[in-house]
Amino acid sequence: MDTSMKKLPPKPVDMKKRLLHWGVAIITVVLIIWSCTGIDFGGIKETAGQIAGAIFAGIFHPDWSYVYNGTGEDLVSQLWETVCIAFLGTFISAIISLPFAFWAAHTKHKKWYVSRTGKIVLAIIRSFPEIVLALMFIKAVGPGSAAGVLALGFHSVGMLAKLFSEAIENLDDGPNEAVTAAGGSKTNIVMFATLPNLLPALISNTLYRFDVSIRSASILGLVGAGGIGYPLIIALQYRQWNRVGIILLGIIIMVIVIDWISGWIRKKLV
């Protein structure tokens, strides 16, 4: 009889792992059910169908006259303002993030608490949601694009510096050692070894963050921080569903175009 045809003995069942999986599943279900008990659901209103019909009718019959009228308050102008807010907030923060990234990278410090302190600072910066930052900066500089740029820039510093620091930690030490062997200083190491090897990761992460900032800039306008969000919230408040439809269509097109352009740039440069 061919020994290759013999059946292998079944693997022993790990009861601890099985019990752990069942325990996690049961706890998850219990937490979901417990969370649902806190929802105050008063039922569907009688006018829900009528309102939903009006919303879909307006969205699928957008107000094309709002696309461009030359007043600066049209869809094209507001979308362009949104792109500018995202661009400034992202690429200015990319420059500011570099010192924080070197601070948080554990491979650049002999003492562990130096990089750990940098990581804690970046975590604190990231913990503030962009909407909260926008409301804070609106109180400081007033409503408008400036508050949106500051909010995106502050939040993006925490995100980009974290990504940059991880890229620095993953760099090969070979170029750094070569510059050191040639008698280079720490500044020479950064300028001629670290930054050239880090550049592809910097470009890729910055473009990725720019994609995210485009979506965030669209939302910040809801609280008065400039961009397309402000006319969107006005249209929603006054139930101008055809205006809502054209604004949502514009946001979709903007996001798709920016995604395609940033992806094309990444393929060319990285």
HUSUL-V428019 format. One record per residue. PSI is psi in degrees with one decimal (999 if undefined). Layout:
# HUSUL-V428019
{{PSI} {PSI}}
This chain:
# HUSUL-V428019
{{135.0} {123.4} {-21.5} {-18.6} {-6.9} {141.8} {136.9} {147.2} {143.3} {146.3} {140.8} {142.1} {127.3} {98.3} {-34.8} {-43.7} {-39.8} {-44.1} {-36.6} {-44.4} {-44.6} {-38.7} {-43.2} {-41.3} {-43.5} {-44.0} {-38.7} {-44.9} {-42.1} {-42.1} {-38.9} {-45.0} {-41.6} {-37.2} {-37.4} {-27.3} {-19.4} {-1.4} {124.4} {89.8} {114.7} {10.3} {167.1} {132.3} {157.0} {-29.0} {8.0} {-42.1} {-42.2} {-44.0} {-42.7} {-40.0} {-40.3} {-38.3} {-50.1} {-35.6} {-41.2} {-39.1} {-38.5} {-0.6} {69.2} {160.1} {93.4} {-21.6} {-15.3} {-8.3} {-50.7} {126.6} {2.9} {4.7} {-11.9} {-5.8} {11.2} {179.3} {-46.5} {-43.8} {-41.7} {-37.2} {-39.9} {-39.8} {-38.8} {-44.0} {-41.0} {-40.6} {-46.2} {-40.5} {-50.8} {-46.3} {-36.3} {-51.0} {-26.1} {-41.5} {-27.9} {-38.1} {-43.1} {-27.2} {-24.0} {-50.4} {-39.0} {-35.5} {-43.5} {-32.3} {-40.1} {-13.5} {120.0} {-17.6} {-8.8} {3.5} {140.5} {-30.7} {128.1} {-31.8} {-17.2} {-51.2} {-34.7} {-38.3} {-42.1} {-41.5} {-37.5} {-41.9} {-43.2} {-37.1} {-37.9} {-42.5} {-41.6} {-20.5} {-16.7} {116.9} {151.8} {-35.3} {-43.5} {-42.7} {-39.8} {-43.2} {-37.5} {-43.9} {-26.4} {-38.6} {-27.6} {-44.3} {-2.5} {163.0} {152.3} {-171.0} {-32.7} {-42.6} {-38.3} {-42.8} {-44.4} {-40.9} {-47.7} {-41.6} {-44.8} {-46.8} {-38.9} {-27.3} {-44.8} {-40.4} {-48.8} {-41.2} {-35.3} {-46.7} {-42.3} {-41.8} {-37.8} {-37.6} {-37.8} {-40.9} {-25.9} {0.9} {149.7} {137.8} {-6.2} {-52.3} {-38.9} {-42.8} {-33.7} {-43.3} {-39.1} {-41.5} {-28.5} {2.8} {18.9} {150.3} {179.1} {-36.3} {-40.4} {-39.1} {-45.1} {-44.8} {-37.6} {-8.2} {-52.2} {-54.2} {-43.6} {-38.8} {-24.7} {-18.3} {-45.9} {-41.7} {-37.2} {-46.4} {-46.6} {-46.7} {-35.6} {-41.4} {-38.0} {-42.0} {-33.2} {-39.7} {-44.3} {-38.3} {-30.9} {-45.3} {-40.9} {-39.9} {-30.7} {-29.9} {-33.7} {-28.3} {-19.7} {-25.6} {9.0} {18.3} {29.6} {167.1} {-170.8} {-15.6} {-32.2} {-51.7} {-26.1} {-44.8} {-33.0} {-43.6} {-36.5} {-39.8} {-37.4} {6.9} {40.2} {79.2} {-30.8} {-33.4} {-40.7} {-41.0} {-46.1} {-33.1} {-44.7} {-39.2} {-41.6} {-40.8} {-42.1} {-47.1} {-42.4} {-46.2} {-42.8} {-44.1} {-44.1} {-40.8} {-43.5} {-43.0} {-46.1} {-37.4} {-39.7} {-40.6} {-41.7} {-40.5} {-32.4} {-35.7} {-30.1} {999}}
